[in-house]
Amino acid sequence: MTSPDTAERSNPPRPRVRTVVIGLALIVLAPLVITGAINLQQFQVVYRNKVESELTVMIERQSFIVDSFIADRLSDVRIIAREHPIERLRDPDFLRQVLNLMREEYHGAFVDLGVVNEDGIQIAYAGPFNLEKADYSSAPWFELAFSKESYVSNVFAGLRGTPHFIVTTQRRVGDETYIVKATIDFEYFNALVEGIRIGDTGFAFIISRDGKFQTNPRFEVSLNRSPYAEILDGTMHADRIFIADGKDLLSRPSIFTFAPLKQGRWLLCYQQETADALDEVRKMVRLAIVALLVVATGALAVGYFVSGNLASRLAEADRERTVMTHQVIETGRLASIGELAAGIAHEINNPVAIMVQEAGWIDDLLHDDNPTSAENLVEIERAVGQIRTQGDRCKEITYKLLSFARKTDPSVRAVALNDMVGEVIGLTSQKTRYANVQIVTELSPDLPEIQASPTEIQQVLLNLVNNAIDAIDKPGGTVTVVTRAEGHAVVLEVRDTGAGIPEANLARIFDPFFTTKPVGQGTGLGLSICYGIVEKAGGTITVESEVEQGTTFTVSFPRESPKPAQPIDPTSEREGP
Amino acid sequence: MIEPSVLVVDDEVQFVKTLVKRLVKRGVKVDSAHSGQQALDTLAGSGATRTDVVILDVKMPGMDGLETLAAIKEAHPLIEVIMLTGHATVESAIEGMKHGAYDYLMKPCDLDVLMNKLNQAAVKKREHEAKILEARATLIALRRGD
């Protein structure tokens, strides 16, 4: 019933939309982000485990390959040393023959083949270098090779000046000992390890326990840095396959994997940037972020459109309700006018009847035998005066009716309640006269003005007074209209000595369409409209009633605020006539 | 042409005054009253014997037209009543007809029409009276055995 505050209505609903959109987005996105983060974290852990186990498997296989390569080459040499009599081994032609065979078999893994006697002199040699009669007695490997049944050296430059390593085995003939020695091609061996590559940054190399490179690493590596330094100085043990985190030379987080070779004398090292190793995780994160963005955008868009739509519908409903309220008030006003019409019609009919009579009387006199007799002229003059008087009376009545029937003007201004009471009582005078009801007013002389729409207050008053008159079912009742100031309120009281309202109806009398009048005589809107108008003006309306004693409606308006010039609300001004 | 005797009842004093003047000018004997009660009082006094027709406004404060009509018809059944109404009270005029009013006229009314109705009503009333007198005479004659 009440129309919402005009200021609130004119506000654009945008801030509310924004709040709804943000709220919606948070509700949708928060769990998404949280579960996404948890999932990613979980995925990262799982994937890290997977990468580690893959690395372990890979390095295990590679170390096995390298170990077996060395072991196989060693056993090749041992077979040669054992199978052939020493005379033949001392024959360089035979050695060449054997070397060619092995090179064919092993794609050039063997560089050369030689036999060294106890004095360190190479007594037979087959290979690309001229090393026959070379003296190895002072070579670092010579002692070791002589002390063991078979021996695999570290990589060294040696006499020839290029990196290589050798495998040796002893051959005893009587009390003489010979060493059969084969050189393994460094390039060949290096290729074996260099081929171990995963991703863009993964590479492998072999170092010896004393920190010498046994193969060339693809990228630069400093063995003085963690975790190589710790491994080499024994702080960290790499007896088995071992995985460590660290940083590479460019300080990028990397994964380091180690596997022991040659019974732990060498280390197969594998190094890869963490980001590269966990590339899948990175892709996953990227995918998750993209998915999140897509969902978030979608949610925001949907939220925006839904709430925007909702807001515009609310605004539309608001507007419709305002229009409806206005229409209802208008309807109520017309109904009130209808009720007034009967009385007004009779009221206006009386002066009209008098005027017609007076005109007829003048007519009669003019048809007299002597129409211009002094007596007749006086009579005609009187009649004309009377016609004028009655015409004025008609004008007054029509003015009263028109002043009420003009369109509702909801614009708020200062209203003097007492004047309004006088106007409305004048409007109902005919009705009260024929209903034999006396209207008594007790108006406080210095009543403050109230802020309201004059036409609406007029309607409230007219409804209450009309109802009060209607409530009086036997002649001689009294309707009392009281105004008074009460603290910060201006109070209007309309009291009747009528039939009263039964308690059962009392709770419903402000409901729209509730009426106890016969069909066609009351719309049931009067009091509900009053309620709406009073609420809108910031006031309250209450009712007290006792059956057979009468009813009192009390309306309380807030008194006008002391502000000197109340700016007129632009929205209501627009709706005004 | 008989000369009807009329009582005009209306709360509009000015209306009654002028109407009375015009009726008098047309040779009608007129009394006036401004309320239902006043009309009844007039009829209860000397007015009853000479009043043929009452012109009665339907809507009056205090005792309204219908109540007055009922009272007149009860006390003076022979007197004819012509109701005067505004537009909005045609229903009550019809109601009045049902309760024995002779006719009704809408305000403002043409005097010639009113005169016409007055004459008819007066004739009817006088005929009634004559019939009653005749009946009484017959009754007396029967009793006397003539």
Interface residues (C-beta under 8 A of the other chain):
Chain A: A341 A342 A345 H346 N349 N350 V352 A353 I354 M355 V356 Q357 E358 G360 W361 D364 A383 Q386 Q390 R433 Y434 N436 P475
Chain B: E12 Q14 F15 T18 L19 K21 R22 K25 K59 M60 P61 G62 D64 G86 H87 A88 T89 K107 P108 C109 L111
